[in-house]
């Protein structure tokens, strides 16, 4: 009997101990949650965690400031690393430790992308490491407008060696700003630029003139446009300048080989020119060749060379050349194409 009573008292003690442990754990969890909630409520943003910049110029730099206040009784420590949702934004806190009744400033620097966009959102995440680990966020909204448009910003000026290449670039105001082109920097002295004034529609033109060098080559020219009257970034234009050979011959030499079964051979020769040219004459010093071609203006010309074997007494091997007389603009060029004639007779 005594043993049974003792057993019951022991079980009752265990139950009481278990209930006490559960109550203690619940108490600590409740206090921790309450403390976490208190930290969030103690950290206040003066004027709120959201700012709307409205309309801003694309490519401009915007400085934004948020003020954080510790209205509680505990100190608050921030993480050194601040995360932003865009690489165009950087953020820094004046102080990483905030005591009760103190304030600190969060400075954001936004490089507005050079695009036309509406209702863009940039978020910044700040980590709290003491007294508990939490994260808070601030948000910036804006509409970006291109103050001007340049077309094209990437162009190609190709022409034959020694020729003059010309292109036009159009600049249009997208907003009613008192914008003026202050200066234009060009990375190559061979390029000349004339700039017109903005007309009533807010449009001006750049007239580009480039003299191609005397040797075939390709290089890039950079144009930088500086403006005054606004806080606009420098506009860059990339130009690929290509000095091309006057004539590219395909093939650049030919071989005509006769045998018993071929008395007349036909070969095609083409040449490509960057300019409008005209074949004026095709000739050769050998009487074994004849030609057919179309002399109309074109950037790609094709003509045919015929070789005829007249008798078995002709030379078995003869080297000669074809002279193609071409007129391009005000210049005349003679293209020399080597020809080899081979006769095989039994």
Secondary structure, DSSP 8 states (H G I E B T S, - for coil): -HHHHHHHHHHHHHHHHHHHHHHHHHHHHHHHHHHHHHHHHHEEEET-SEEEEEEEETT-EEEEEEEEEE-SSS-EEEEEEEEESSTTEEEEES-SEE-TT-EEEEEEEEE--SS-EEEEEEEEEEEEEESS-EEEEEEEEEEEE-SEEEE-SEEEEEEETT-EEEEEEEEEESS----EEEEEEES-TTEEEEE----TTSEEEEEEEEE--SS-EEEEEEEEEEEESS----EEEEEEEEEE-S-EEESSEEEEEEBTTBSEEEEEEEEEEEEEEEEEEEEESSTTEEEEE--S-EEEEEEEEEEE---TTS-SEEEEEEEEEEEETTEEEEEEEEEEEEE---
